[in-house]
Amino acid sequence: MSTSTIYMDYQATTPCDKRVLDEMLPYFCEDFGNPHSASHVMGLRAQDAVENARNQIARLVGAVDPKEIVFTSGATESNNLAIQGVARSYKEKGNRIITSVIEHKCILEACRAMGREGFEIIEIPILKNGLIDLQALEEAVNDQTILVSIMTVNNEIGTIQPINEISEICRKKDVLFHTDAAQAIGKIKVDASKVDLMSISGHKIYGPKGIGALYVRLRPRLKLFPIFFGGGQERRIRSGTLPSPLCVGLGKACELAQQNMHSESIKLAEFKDYFIKKIFDNLSKVYLNGDAKQSIPGCVNISFGGVEGEGIMLGMPDICISSGSACTSDSLEPSYVLEALAVNEDLAHSSLRIGFGRFTTFDEVEYVSSRIIETVNRLREMSPIWKG
Ligand SMILES: *Cc1c(COP(=O)(O)O)cnc(C)c1O
């Protein structure tokens, strides 16, 4: 990153923490053994490192047994494994899978793929503040339902879903509950005891890209049909040689997340309050997307009436933020998440997502908020239709 570049897109990805990288390095060229080669010391050394990482992850997500952690290549794979795996294992029990309209694309597309295989997919709506409609959820769960998949924290608007309430609904009706916690872990306390399956990703928590995990409840045991077939690693759920350096990195990232979560969330909440107040004090016709309280501190999503998010970003090329959805931002379609919030199409096009994180400084928050205000004012003055 050049020194003049400011990174405020922590929901898209985070930089790898140097302490994470330092832990990983020996496992590339020195302790390079195959962690599944239990017959010699090099294999055992890699295996020890992987099992230590598994423990670190288990602690952060609140797993009772480290065996409940299955390594994957990231949250996309974890989510696919959860959805496809449950669908294929429980198709005798029923064919309904329930999710929400604001899930990450990898959940929605995995569900739709299952829909094409004959499953009935229900995408429940959300309320205006971005929280899921619990009543709609409760009504959607019928005796054919095998799985509910609702994310813990949304990646565009940062809202925190009522996991305990969703968990109660699922338990009462004896339905498996999966949550995509990629944006939640390290930011808020997550509790694996409330769910049956939970997805996490390394690169959202200052770990390396290309590694993630799926928490798979052991007791009572649940069945999960694999996506990959091979050597039967990871309790036969996910075959393939584990990338020991990446596993070690994810473990360290989880350990650091656990140590820093409290102090970081206080810092980020101050930044967010300051940022929002400054924008709202200095600009008219701005709208906060999502819920001001039920959301993580590191994520702000605001619509700026009369200007396009893309236009604001073009006006400040040294600042890395995101407009619309990160995954669809090379198409100019309005974000489906903002559409689901019943934000009108103009305002959906006018949104920016600003993400703060571990390495964000107050000076950067000050600078970026000023630049946004300046840029929005300039664009509005140039606009033939802007009426203040
Ligand atoms: C980033 C993200 C994913 C995808 O994770 P990868 O590890 O990049 O595959 C899934 N869900 C959410 C909520 C995310 O933020």
The ligand as a Gaussian input file, in Angstrom:
#p B3LYP/6-31G(d) Opt

LIG

0 1
 C      -15.953000     -12.528000       2.846000
 C      -17.199000     -13.240000       3.170000
 C      -17.450000     -14.520000       2.670000
 C      -16.495000     -15.234000       1.743000
 O      -15.337000     -15.585000       2.426000
 P      -14.040000     -16.115000       1.627000
 O      -13.163000     -16.612000       2.722000
 O      -13.490000     -14.923000       0.917000
 O      -14.486000     -17.183000       0.717000
 C      -18.626000     -15.134000       3.038000
 N      -19.512000     -14.517000       3.817000
 C      -19.313000     -13.292000       4.320000
 C      -20.334000     -12.679000       5.214000
 C      -18.152000     -12.615000       3.997000
 O      -17.960000     -11.396000       4.481000

